């Protein structure tokens, strides 16, 4: 994606097919940060936190587990539970 303001354009390695932390950062910064807080177009996703195993609902493209604060994200082009990625236990949002 050109002109989205993502880390990849700044010389980073993230992209829509990244995994883990790289995917979370990609979605967080995509399109100047305008995507991350939008409600998931196909509807919220019921997921299990990949950090603490608590169940929660991911309402936006980037969200935190209410139990442990673990950051998860899903790309807008295919927002299904199977595609949700976890940034890792030591990751915090800027």
KEROKE-564354 format. One record per residue (C-alpha): x, y, z; residue in one letter. Coordinates in Angstrom, 3 decimals, padded with zeros to 6 digits. Each point is the difference from the previous one (the first is absolute). Example, Ala and Ser with C-alpha at 12.3 -4.5 7.8 and 13.67 -1.06 7.14 Angstrom:
<atoms>
ATOM_u_v_w_resn
ATOM_012.300_-004.500_007.800_A
ATOM_001.370_003.440_-000.660_S
</atoms>
This chain:
<atoms>
ATOM_u_v_w_resn
ATOM_000.000_000.000_000.000_X
ATOM_001.511_003.287_-001.019_X
ATOM_-000.682_003.139_001.992_X
ATOM_-001.336_-001.775_003.049_X
ATOM_002.668_001.287_002.397_X
ATOM_000.777_-003.479_001.258_X
ATOM_003.357_-001.114_001.436_X
ATOM_000.847_-001.730_-003.285_X
ATOM_000.079_003.360_-001.810_X
ATOM_002.308_001.359_002.683_X
ATOM_002.517_-002.773_-000.681_X
ATOM_-001.608_-002.514_002.378_X
ATOM_-000.933_-003.556_-000.819_X
ATOM_-003.694_-000.137_000.899_X
ATOM_-002.785_-000.654_-002.448_X
ATOM_-003.502_-001.465_-000.187_X
ATOM_001.387_-003.563_-000.099_X
ATOM_002.330_000.414_002.993_X
ATOM_-000.351_-001.988_003.178_X
ATOM_000.009_000.917_003.674_X
ATOM_001.432_003.350_001.061_X
ATOM_000.734_001.079_-003.593_X
ATOM_-003.648_-000.444_-001.013_X
ATOM_-001.253_001.837_003.092_X
ATOM_002.345_002.925_-000.738_X
ATOM_-001.015_-000.004_-003.671_X
ATOM_-003.713_000.269_000.804_X
ATOM_000.643_002.532_002.773_X
ATOM_001.828_002.398_-002.351_X
ATOM_-001.855_-000.738_-003.268_X
ATOM_-001.519_002.992_-001.715_X
ATOM_001.403_002.378_002.578_X
ATOM_-001.604_-001.878_002.876_X
ATOM_-003.553_000.455_-001.275_X
ATOM_-000.738_-003.739_-000.205_X
ATOM_000.954_-001.231_003.466_X
ATOM_-002.991_001.359_001.939_X
ATOM_-002.686_-000.664_-002.586_X
ATOM_-002.599_-002.686_000.727_X
ATOM_000.710_-003.189_-001.940_X
ATOM_-002.106_000.272_-003.152_X
ATOM_-001.248_-003.601_000.044_X
ATOM_-000.774_000.186_003.706_X
ATOM_001.851_-000.519_003.255_X
ATOM_002.028_-003.184_000.437_X
ATOM_-000.262_-002.317_002.986_X
ATOM_003.572_-001.150_000.634_X
ATOM_002.249_-001.526_002.639_X
ATOM_002.927_002.112_001.177_X
ATOM_003.217_-001.469_-001.317_X
ATOM_001.772_001.248_003.127_X
ATOM_-002.174_-001.110_002.934_X
ATOM_-002.707_-002.167_-001.656_X
ATOM_-002.882_002.209_001.191_X
ATOM_-002.970_000.285_-002.367_X
ATOM_-000.885_003.483_-001.215_X
ATOM_-001.562_001.827_-002.914_X
ATOM_002.237_001.942_-002.381_X
ATOM_-002.176_002.971_-000.966_X
ATOM_002.553_001.995_-002.040_X
ATOM_002.895_-000.928_-002.296_X
ATOM_002.451_000.471_002.886_X
ATOM_-001.067_-000.800_003.546_X
ATOM_001.167_-001.117_003.418_X
ATOM_-000.994_-002.973_002.080_X
ATOM_-001.903_001.349_003.023_X
ATOM_001.571_-002.644_002.257_X
ATOM_003.720_000.439_-000.746_X
ATOM_000.257_002.966_-002.385_X
ATOM_001.462_-002.131_-002.799_X
ATOM_-000.248_001.841_-003.338_X
ATOM_-001.655_-001.794_-002.930_X
ATOM_-000.779_001.108_-003.566_X
ATOM_-001.620_-001.209_-003.177_X
ATOM_000.404_001.407_-003.513_X
ATOM_-003.067_001.656_-001.540_X
ATOM_000.276_-002.000_-003.235_X
ATOM_-000.876_-003.302_001.730_X
ATOM_-001.206_000.628_003.556_X
ATOM_-000.742_-003.478_001.289_X
ATOM_000.942_-001.482_003.377_X
ATOM_002.547_-002.351_-001.592_X
ATOM_001.974_003.005_-001.278_X
ATOM_000.298_001.839_003.325_X
ATOM_003.629_000.493_000.978_X
ATOM_001.539_000.638_003.429_X
ATOM_002.855_002.469_000.534_X
ATOM_001.601_-001.940_002.861_X
ATOM_-000.047_000.298_003.758_X
ATOM_002.470_002.878_000.168_X
ATOM_-001.657_002.238_-002.645_X
ATOM_-001.734_003.245_000.928_X
ATOM_-001.732_002.481_-002.259_X
ATOM_001.737_003.352_-000.522_X
</atoms>
